[in-house]
Amino acid sequence: MTNSIRPLILVVDDAPLMRGILESVLRKYGYEVETAQNGLQAIDFVLEFSPDLILMDADMPVLGGVEACAQIRSLPNAENLPIVIVTSFTESEWIDRAYAAGATDYITKPVNWAVLRNRISYILKAKRAEEALLDEKEKAEVTLASIGDGVITTDALGHIEYMNPVACRLTGWELEHVKGQPLNDVFFILDELSQQQVFLPIEQCLTQGKVVELEGNTVLVRREDNVYFAIEDSAAPIRDRNGQIIGVVLVFHDVTENRKMTLELAYQARHDGLTGLYNLLEFNERLFAILNQEKKTDQIQHHVLVYLDLDRFKIVNDTCGHEAGDQLLRNVAVLLKECLERNKGTMNATLARLGGDEFGLLLENCELEAALVIAHQLRQEIEQFRFFWGKNGDVPSLFTIGVSLGVLPIRSDAVNLQGVLAMADAACYAAKNLGRNQVHVYQDNDHTLFERHQDIQWLALINDSLKRPDGFILFYQEIKPLNMPESGLHIELLLRMQETAGRLCLPGAFLSAAARYGLMPTLDHWVIQHAMRQLSENPNLLNAIKFININISSYLLNDNEICASLFNRLIEFPHIAKKICFELPETTVITDLSRASQFMRRIKELGGAIAIDDFGSGLASFSRLRHLPIDFLKIDGDLIHNMTEDKLNDEMVHSIHRLAQLSGIKTIAESVENDDILTSLAQIKVDYIQGYQVGHPVPLKVLIAKL
């Protein structure tokens, strides 16, 4: 349409009188009018201007109306221009010829002015509606061509009507080649695991009106080169204005890179980054599954746990540095894997690096005698191994190492995961005590020897500190918001043990002994009671605090008496309960999901908050945790500490934060120790930060004094 407020009509007639009458009448009707004497002038006008309608005499010299109509139709942007032929011819043959030339309509002479007025008005209204529809269609097609998703629409039979450019690129088909084809013939998808073709349930969409989504392991196969694209998609019914289903729209997008990253993160979450072996989390989960299976079946099954601790590893590490130590660990991992592969048989073997120079081996469906054969072979392989290390032209140093192996047959009466690991650890220590480079099967008295050597002194110190009023001291470290204003202090409480001489001991020194001797619930209870007392006795502290985080061990969850006491205290002091955030380690929650879930839900009922501490396994654990009532996710300090140098760690932190954000969970980054890490976290938009960059741990009494 012209930009003029009034539509522009071109009148074409060789008779001046008729041309003048038409111009006068049309102007009276409210139209802008231009005139031409023949078809050639009409064509020139259309090329220069854009009339809204042409009213053209059929029979003119130079170029008649029908012939001019045909030529105008071939001009750019004139294929939909309304052309009305004015004629005295009424024969059907002539009328057919006019329509064949592209005429929109015709008016017979003598002209009935009322008919002419109504016909022009109707045609222009129809043109406006058609242009509006074309504009909407063009906008829709431009939008569909611009978005990153593939879009395919079908008719009510499931035959393709439209594909946008992304859909064409991913399927390898052009739209003109697939119009009218069944969708499943063009959209060729496979199950990535089974490599079997997957058929979209289009019938379900068309008959039941349901939205259909593909499984998460679907790949689209491109026709031209058989390239696979990991995709996510959904198919939904298309309904007309009456609600009737008239087709299906399929929307899908390429998630190849995302799925690749997901797989990498899932792999990283369950494998040791140095050796490529399974890590402690995966090992514990497999061991936990076996222990549960043993409890649920009456059939006797034979499984064996082997705990390996390298001998003389520290010599290599101290003499040549951590780089040499890391390479030695990688070499040993390869050695162990190759030996196990040669002895695989019918058993299922899980080999993991548990930390430092310690490895774990889980042998399923394996008798003790067969396990001992494998253990001795592993010991012999490592004993015969020679490690050479030298750099920068130095003469290589030669090292021999050994390994002490503790062997534990897993019995159906095994108490729990921690107990089994402790027994295997004790057997390994007993092997070292026999002179190192030995294989030792667990005996009931191994624990006594192990515990006496490692923890008995710490036990005495812990018990002594529990009796003294200054035996334990509460420190705090601030947790600061990164991208939002502060609305109150958020701190984490940290426990320190103070010896009689005044020396402070960090938790890492004494908690293992506390755990081994069953004192963890007592320590947890001590921290909770003293924290609540400080909040109760110091109103300024209570008012200033938004959250005070308290760490909870797995052992407290299993102590029904202390849990009941805790719940009663929170019920008694609801104004304090809403200020406390209990931190549970990720491994604790995953290992005993049922009990942890019950504890968390009870805390939430009483007004408290929940944080998952040391979260570092990413997607593998998040699928289990996202349905729990979690307020905060504390990203493991090991990930944060190396994120500026390790791209994978950076991506993992980003993914964990994104997943937490989608689930409505706030993230806290631990171990923030420099400006580079702080900048990276700010770009990711992590919610809170904690670490030396924010502030060092300080006695809680210092904070109370300030307030």
Secondary structure as the mmCIF struct_conf table of DSSP 4:
data_model
#
loop_
_struct_conf.conf_type_id
_struct_conf.id
_struct_conf.beg_label_comp_id
_struct_conf.beg_label_asym_id
_struct_conf.beg_label_seq_id
_struct_conf.end_label_comp_id
_struct_conf.end_label_asym_id
_struct_conf.end_label_seq_id
BEND BEND1 ASN A 3 ARG A 6
HELX_LH_PP_P HELX_LH_PP_P1 PRO A 7 PRO A 7
STRN STRN1 LEU A 8 VAL A 12
BEND BEND2 ASP A 14 ASP A 14
HELX_RH_AL_P HELX_RH_AL_P1 PRO A 16 LYS A 28
TURN_TY1_P TURN_TY1_P1 TYR A 29 GLY A 30
STRN STRN2 GLU A 32 ALA A 36
BEND BEND3 GLN A 37 ASN A 38
HELX_RH_AL_P HELX_RH_AL_P2 GLY A 39 GLU A 48
BEND BEND4 PHE A 49 PHE A 49
BEND BEND5 ASP A 52 ASP A 52
STRN STRN3 LEU A 53 ASP A 57
BEND BEND6 ALA A 58 ASP A 59
BEND BEND7 PRO A 61 LEU A 63
HELX_RH_AL_P HELX_RH_AL_P3 GLY A 65 ARG A 73
TURN_TY1_P TURN_TY1_P2 SER A 74 SER A 74
BEND BEND8 LEU A 75 LEU A 75
TURN_TY1_P TURN_TY1_P3 PRO A 76 ASN A 77
TURN_TY1_P TURN_TY1_P4 GLU A 79 ASN A 80
STRN STRN4 ILE A 83 THR A 87
BEND BEND9 SER A 88 SER A 88
HELX_RH_AL_P HELX_RH_AL_P4 SER A 92 ALA A 101
TURN_TY1_P TURN_TY1_P5 GLY A 102 GLY A 102
BEND BEND10 THR A 104 THR A 104
STRN STRN5 ASP A 105 THR A 108
BEND BEND11 LYS A 109 PRO A 110
HELX_LH_PP_P HELX_LH_PP_P2 VAL A 111 VAL A 111
HELX_RH_AL_P HELX_RH_AL_P5 TRP A 113 SER A 146
BEND BEND12 ILE A 147 ASP A 149
STRN STRN6 GLY A 150 THR A 154
TURN_TY1_P TURN_TY1_P6 ALA A 156 LEU A 157
BEND BEND13 GLY A 158 GLY A 158
STRN STRN7 HIS A 159 HIS A 159
STRN STRN8 ILE A 160 MET A 163
HELX_RH_AL_P HELX_RH_AL_P6 PRO A 165 THR A 171
TURN_TY1_P TURN_TY1_P7 GLY A 172 GLY A 172
HELX_RH_AL_P HELX_RH_AL_P7 LEU A 175 VAL A 178
TURN_TY1_P TURN_TY1_P8 LYS A 179 GLY A 180
BEND BEND14 GLN A 181 GLN A 181
STRN STRN9 PRO A 182 PRO A 182
HELX_RH_AL_P HELX_RH_AL_P8 LEU A 183 VAL A 186
BEND BEND15 PHE A 187 PHE A 187
STRN STRN10 ILE A 189 ASP A 191
TURN_TY1_P TURN_TY1_P9 GLU A 192 SER A 194
STRN STRN11 GLN A 197 VAL A 198
HELX_RH_AL_P HELX_RH_AL_P9 ILE A 202 GLN A 208
STRN STRN12 VAL A 212 GLU A 213
TURN_TY1_P TURN_TY1_P10 GLY A 216 ASN A 217
STRN STRN13 THR A 218 VAL A 221
HELX_LH_PP_P HELX_LH_PP_P3 ARG A 222 ARG A 222
TURN_TY1_P TURN_TY1_P11 ARG A 223 ASP A 225
STRN STRN14 TYR A 228 ARG A 239
TURN_TY1_P TURN_TY1_P12 ARG A 241 ASN A 242
BEND BEND16 GLY A 243 GLY A 243
STRN STRN15 ILE A 245 ASP A 254
HELX_RH_AL_P HELX_RH_AL_P10 THR A 256 ARG A 270
STRN STRN16 HIS A 271 HIS A 271
TURN_TY1_P TURN_TY1_P13 GLY A 273 THR A 275
BEND BEND17 LEU A 277 LEU A 277
STRN STRN17 TYR A 278 TYR A 278
HELX_RH_AL_P HELX_RH_AL_P11 LEU A 280 LYS A 296
BEND BEND18 GLN A 299 GLN A 299
STRN STRN18 HIS A 303 ASP A 311
BEND BEND19 ARG A 312 ARG A 312
HELX_RH_AL_P HELX_RH_AL_P12 PHE A 313 CYS A 320
HELX_RH_AL_P HELX_RH_AL_P13 HIS A 322 ARG A 342
TURN_TY1_P TURN_TY1_P14 ASN A 343 ASN A 343
TURN_TY1_P TURN_TY1_P15 GLY A 345 THR A 346
STRN STRN19 ASN A 348 GLY A 355
TURN_TY1_P TURN_TY1_P16 GLY A 356 ASP A 357
STRN STRN20 GLU A 358 GLU A 364
BEND BEND20 ASN A 365 ASN A 365
HELX_RH_AL_P HELX_RH_AL_P14 LEU A 368 GLN A 384
STRN STRN21 ARG A 386 TRP A 389
TURN_TY1_P TURN_TY1_P17 ASN A 392 GLY A 393
HELX_LH_PP_P HELX_LH_PP_P4 ASP A 394 PRO A 396
STRN STRN22 SER A 397 THR A 400
STRN STRN23 GLY A 402 ILE A 410
HELX_LH_PP_P HELX_LH_PP_P5 ARG A 411 ARG A 411
TURN_TY1_P TURN_TY1_P18 SER A 412 ASP A 413
HELX_RH_AL_P HELX_RH_AL_P15 LEU A 417 ASN A 433
TURN_TY1_P TURN_TY1_P19 LEU A 434 GLY A 435
BEND BEND21 ARG A 436 ASN A 437
STRN STRN24 VAL A 439 VAL A 441
TURN_TY1_P TURN_TY1_P20 ASP A 444 ASN A 445
HELX_RH_AL_P HELX_RH_AL_P16 ASP A 446 GLN A 454
TURN_TY1_P TURN_TY1_P21 ASP A 455 ASP A 455
HELX_RH_AL_P HELX_RH_AL_P17 ILE A 456 LYS A 467
BEND BEND22 ARG A 468 ARG A 468
TURN_TY1_P TURN_TY1_P22 PRO A 469 ASP A 470
BEND BEND23 GLY A 471 GLY A 471
STRN STRN25 PHE A 472 GLU A 478
STRN STRN26 LYS A 480 PRO A 481
BEND BEND24 LEU A 482 MET A 484
BEND BEND25 GLY A 488 GLY A 488
STRN STRN27 LEU A 489 GLN A 498
TURN_TY1_P TURN_TY1_P23 THR A 500 ALA A 501
BEND BEND26 GLY A 502 GLY A 502
STRN STRN28 LEU A 504 CYS A 505
HELX_RH_AL_P HELX_RH_AL_P18 PRO A 507 ARG A 516
TURN_TY1_P TURN_TY1_P24 TYR A 517 GLY A 518
HELX_RH_AL_P HELX_RH_AL_P19 MET A 520 GLU A 537
HELX_RH_AL_P HELX_RH_AL_P20 PRO A 539 ALA A 544
STRN STRN29 ILE A 545 ASN A 551
HELX_RH_AL_P HELX_RH_AL_P21 SER A 554 LEU A 557
TURN_TY1_P TURN_TY1_P25 ASN A 558 ASN A 558
HELX_RH_AL_P HELX_RH_AL_P22 ASN A 560 GLU A 572
HELX_RH_AL_P HELX_RH_AL_P23 PRO A 574 ALA A 577
TURN_TY1_P TURN_TY1_P26 LYS A 578 LYS A 579
STRN STRN30 ILE A 580 PRO A 585
HELX_RH_AL_P HELX_RH_AL_P24 GLU A 586 THR A 591
TURN_TY1_P TURN_TY1_P27 ASP A 592 ASP A 592
HELX_RH_AL_P HELX_RH_AL_P25 LEU A 593 GLU A 605
TURN_TY1_P TURN_TY1_P28 LEU A 606 GLY A 607
STRN STRN31 ALA A 609 PHE A 615
BEND BEND27 SER A 617 SER A 617
TURN_TY1_P TURN_TY1_P29 GLY A 618 GLY A 618
HELX_RH_AL_P HELX_RH_AL_P26 LEU A 619 LEU A 625
TURN_TY1_P TURN_TY1_P30 ARG A 626 HIS A 627
BEND BEND28 LEU A 628 LEU A 628
BEND BEND29 ASP A 631 ASP A 631
STRN STRN32 PHE A 632 ILE A 635
HELX_RH_AL_P HELX_RH_AL_P27 GLY A 637 HIS A 641
TURN_TY1_P TURN_TY1_P31 ASN A 642 GLU A 645
HELX_RH_AL_P HELX_RH_AL_P28 LYS A 647 LEU A 662
TURN_TY1_P TURN_TY1_P32 SER A 663 GLY A 664
STRN STRN33 LYS A 666 ALA A 669
BEND BEND30 ASN A 674 ASN A 674
HELX_RH_AL_P HELX_RH_AL_P29 ASP A 675 ILE A 684
TURN_TY1_P TURN_TY1_P33 LYS A 685 LYS A 685
BEND BEND31 ASP A 687 ASP A 687
STRN STRN34 TYR A 688 ILE A 689
BEND BEND32 GLY A 691 GLY A 691
TURN_TY1_P TURN_TY1_P34 TYR A 692 VAL A 694
STRN STRN35 VAL A 698 PRO A 699
HELX_RH_AL_P HELX_RH_AL_P30 LEU A 700 LYS A 706
#
